[in-house]
């Protein structure tokens, strides 16, 4: 395997990890807002 192939493989495989990280941050924020709304008796929307 050449260095170019290795770097391209790493570049392609890092994007799912980045997307998963962003999704996790968004989901954590949504769940925190949802829990707070339930505690206060409000709708989330």
C-alpha positions, -999 to +999 in steps of 0.1 A: +000+000+000+014+033-010+015+064+012-010+081-011-035+052-008-031+052+030-037+089+033-067+088+010-082+059+031-077+078+063-093+109+048-123+090+035-128+071+068-125+102+090-158+118+077-181+092+093-164+099+126-168+137+122-205+133+113-210+110+143-194+135+166-216+163+154-247+141+157-238+132+192-234+169+202-268+178+186-285+148+203-270+157+237-283+192+234-317+181+223-320+156+252-309+182+277-336+206+264-362+178+264-355+168+300-356+204+312-389+210+294-404+179+310-392+190+344-408+224+340-440+210+324-435+228+291-437+216+255-404+214+237-419+233+207 
